Amino acid sequence: MRKFFFLAFICFASLAVNSQELNALVTINTEKIQSSNKQVYTTLETALTEFINQKQWTDKKFKLQERINCAFTIIVNEQNGNNFSASLQIQATRPVYNSSYASPILNINDTNFNFRYNEFDPLIYNPNIYDSNLVSMIAFYAYVIIGVDADTFAKKGGQDYLKQAENAMLQAQSNGESGWQNQIGEQNRFALIDSLLSEKFAALRTIYYDYHRNGFDSMTNNIDEAKQAIERSVIDLDKLHNITVGNYMIRIFLDAKADEIVSVFSDGKPTRNQQKMLTVLQTISPTYENKWEKIK
């Protein structure tokens, strides 16, 4: 499973003296645009790195080794003066108990990221006041990362942090920004946080916990029982099937986990209900059929 160490280097790449809950690598990709002033992107990249890593997002004290390794990749599509059209890729991992392996928990590509930025503008997040779409986007996903990570260590352990993400969403929504609105069938930021906090999707948050705590964190004790716990968690994804149009939350889970699941179940003897798990995966996520074929 070495190929999944895709964020392992982050723990050294963006180390900051005053960093708090997050240990983020920020990258701004400008290959799609022609600009005479590339310095503004270097300035923004540095400012975002400091903003994310040095802000204390919660009232919990994180030890150095407890910080959440994550990556924010901004791909700029267009620039018009101080206005930017971009997409934002968010990735995050969590450590596995008694192991050097980092398990991916989020891999989200948000393609609707429009923001205004003047070089050297301060980046300050106030949960009670809307500042800008740039600040709101970063704050929203910071809290989503912290919330989902906490859910993998305790059942609904991320509730308070996800509520903070919801608050960031509501502040941005009230200012009419796109991507935050409640639109039927839209797989956007509103849909993401609304689903994570909805009782309809309570099973998903239990799956995040069981998959990691009873699965991966038990690998070094009993690999067979750990694999069975992971198998049960994947099968439980079927409970979410057809709850909403497009199975957005299933995609959120599997966009991070598909390769990892294949790696776990393509080696060694088959688990007790592996065929049932495979059938579930083929049903709920046919777009990954080429990956599921590798499960033996």
C-alpha positions, 0 to 999 in steps of 0.5 A: 500500500506504499502508493497511497503515501501521496501526502506523506511528504507534507509533514515536512513540506509546510512545517510552521512554528505556530501551526495548529490543527492543520499541516497543509501544503498549498499549491497554485497552478497557473499553467492555464493562463498567461500573466505578466505578473506571476508574483501575485500567485507566489504571494497568495500561495505563501499567504494561504499557507500561513493562514491555514497552518498558523490559525487555530481553527478549534479550541482543541490543543493538537500535538505536533504529531496530531496535526492533519496532513492535507493539501489545497491545490488551486488551479487557476483557469482565468484571471481578469485583473484582481478577479480569478476563476479557478478550481480547488482540489482538497486532499487529506489523510489520517495516520493509521495506528501503529503504522507509518501508513496514512489513509486518505480521507478526502479527495474533493475537486471543487470546480466552482471557485471564483475569488477576488484577491489584491496582492498582500490583502490580509486573510482573516476569518471571522465566523460572524462576518463574511469577508471574501469568497477566498477566505470562506472557501478555505475556512469551509474546507478547513473545518470539513477536513477537521470534522471528517478526520475527527469522525474517523477517531470517534463516532460523530466526533467531528460534529462541532467542526462540521457545524463550523463548516456549515456556518462558513457556508451560511455566511457565504450563502447570504452574500449570494456567492455561487457554489453555496446555494441550495439547488436540487441536484447540485453537488456543491458545498451546500450539498456536502455539508448539509449531507454530512450533518443530515440524519439521512446520512448518519450511516456514512459518518459511522462508516468513516469511524468503523472503516478506520478504527475497527479496520485500519487501526486494527491491522497490526493486531489481526489483519483478517478481522481488520479486513472484515471490518473494512469489508462490512463498512464498504457493504454498509455504503449500500444503505446510502444508495439512491438517498439522493440524486447522483449518490454524491456522498458515496462518491465523496467517500470512494473518490478518496478510498477506491484505490485503497479498497482495491489494494486491501482486497486484491492481495491475500485470501478472500474475506468472508463476504468479499463477493457481496462487497464487490457486488455493492461496489459495482452497483453504487459506483459503476464509474470505478468498474475498472478498479473493482475488476482488480479485486480477487 
